[in-house]
Amino acid sequence: MPNTYNTKNSQKIAEELKNVKINENTKMITLDIKDLYMNLPLKGIIKATKYWLNRNNNNEEITYKLLNILWTIMKQYYFQYKDKFCQPQKGIGMGSPISGTMAETYLQYIEETYIKQWWDTGEIVHYKR
């Protein structure tokens, strides 16, 4: 995946913002994803993963198998609260070894399909996360 919009630290963003031209019509927004892992849609993660696999792989059988394995892994996340074992109703588990990768896969899909379009049309002039 391209990591086009990632930044390493806030100092780098501050330096980049010095070069952004703004006027009285400029709107600035910030985005924060509250409870990221628990708010990621499983079907969205599958769609994003399929998108990236199809961009980098022509074998439909491999893509199909990988998506099935991923779905199985994501649906088998459980956690313990006091003496009860629970399964989340939505999202992916924060403690799962694949959670960070799946979150990144989904966010880069959103950036590739939406942010890039806004960037290309000039609707946004600066974007980093």
C-alpha positions as CSV (number, residue, x, y, z in Angstrom):
1,M,0.0,0.0,0.0
2,P,1.3,3.5,-0.8
3,N,1.2,5.3,2.6
4,T,0.8,8.5,0.6
5,Y,-0.8,10.6,3.3
6,N,1.0,9.3,6.4
7,T,3.2,11.6,8.5
8,K,5.8,10.7,11.1
9,N,5.1,13.5,13.6
10,S,3.4,16.8,14.3
11,Q,6.5,18.9,13.7
12,K,6.6,17.7,10.1
13,I,2.9,18.7,9.7
14,A,3.6,22.1,11.1
15,E,6.5,22.6,8.7
16,E,4.3,21.6,5.7
17,L,1.5,23.9,6.8
18,K,3.8,26.9,6.5
19,N,3.7,26.3,2.7
20,V,-0.1,25.9,2.4
21,K,-1.7,29.0,0.7
22,I,-4.9,30.0,2.5
23,N,-7.3,32.8,1.9
24,E,-10.6,34.0,3.5
25,N,-12.5,31.1,1.7
26,T,-10.2,28.4,3.0
27,K,-11.7,25.9,5.4
28,M,-9.6,23.8,7.7
29,I,-10.8,20.7,9.4
30,T,-9.3,18.0,11.5
31,L,-10.5,14.4,11.8
32,D,-10.2,12.1,14.7
33,I,-11.3,8.5,14.6
34,K,-12.8,7.7,18.0
35,D,-12.3,4.2,19.2
36,L,-10.8,3.3,15.8
37,Y,-10.6,-0.5,16.1
38,M,-14.1,-0.9,17.5
39,N,-15.6,1.3,14.8
40,L,-14.1,-0.3,11.7
41,P,-16.7,-2.2,9.7
42,L,-15.7,-5.8,9.1
43,K,-17.3,-5.8,5.6
44,G,-15.5,-2.5,4.9
45,I,-12.2,-4.2,5.9
46,I,-13.0,-7.1,3.5
47,K,-13.8,-4.7,0.7
48,A,-10.6,-2.7,1.3
49,T,-8.5,-5.8,1.4
50,K,-10.1,-7.1,-1.8
51,Y,-9.3,-3.8,-3.4
52,W,-5.6,-3.9,-2.5
53,L,-5.3,-7.6,-3.3
54,N,-6.9,-7.1,-6.8
55,R,-4.5,-4.2,-7.5
56,N,-1.5,-6.4,-6.7
57,N,-2.7,-9.9,-7.6
58,N,-4.4,-11.4,-10.6
59,N,-5.2,-14.8,-9.0
60,E,-8.9,-14.7,-8.0
61,E,-8.7,-18.0,-6.2
62,I,-5.9,-16.7,-3.9
63,T,-7.9,-13.5,-3.3
64,Y,-11.0,-15.5,-2.4
65,K,-9.1,-17.8,0.0
66,L,-7.3,-14.9,1.7
67,L,-10.6,-13.0,2.2
68,N,-12.2,-16.1,3.7
69,I,-9.3,-16.6,6.1
70,L,-9.4,-13.0,7.1
71,W,-13.1,-13.1,7.7
72,T,-12.7,-16.2,9.9
73,I,-9.9,-14.5,11.9
74,M,-11.9,-11.3,12.4
75,K,-15.0,-13.2,13.5
76,Q,-13.1,-15.3,16.1
77,Y,-12.1,-12.4,18.3
78,Y,-13.1,-12.8,21.9
79,F,-12.2,-11.0,25.1
80,Q,-12.6,-11.6,28.8
81,Y,-14.4,-9.1,31.0
82,K,-14.3,-10.2,34.7
83,D,-15.4,-13.9,34.5
84,K,-17.2,-13.7,31.2
85,F,-16.0,-14.2,27.7
86,C,-17.5,-11.8,25.2
87,Q,-17.4,-11.3,21.4
88,P,-17.7,-7.7,20.2
89,Q,-20.8,-6.8,18.2
90,K,-18.8,-4.8,15.7
91,G,-15.2,-3.8,14.9
92,I,-11.9,-5.6,15.3
93,G,-10.1,-6.4,18.5
94,M,-7.4,-4.1,19.8
95,G,-5.3,-7.0,21.0
96,S,-5.4,-9.0,17.9
97,P,-2.1,-9.3,16.0
98,I,-3.8,-8.3,12.7
99,S,-5.8,-5.3,14.0
100,G,-3.1,-2.7,13.2
101,T,-2.7,-4.0,9.7
102,M,-6.4,-4.2,9.0
103,A,-7.0,-0.6,10.3
104,E,-4.2,0.6,8.0
105,T,-5.6,-1.3,5.1
106,Y,-9.0,0.2,5.6
107,L,-7.8,3.8,6.2
108,Q,-5.6,3.6,3.1
109,Y,-8.5,2.4,1.1
110,I,-10.6,5.4,2.2
111,E,-7.7,7.7,1.3
112,E,-7.2,6.1,-2.1
113,T,-10.9,6.1,-3.0
114,Y,-12.1,9.4,-1.5
115,I,-9.2,11.7,-0.3
116,K,-7.3,11.2,-3.6
117,Q,-10.4,12.2,-5.6
118,W,-10.8,15.4,-3.5
119,W,-7.0,16.1,-3.8
120,D,-7.1,15.6,-7.6
121,T,-10.0,18.0,-8.0
122,G,-8.5,20.6,-5.8
123,E,-11.2,20.4,-3.2
124,I,-8.5,19.9,-0.6
125,V,-5.0,21.4,-0.7
126,H,-3.4,19.6,2.2
127,Y,-4.1,16.3,4.0
128,K,-2.1,14.2,6.4
129,R,-2.8,11.7,9.1
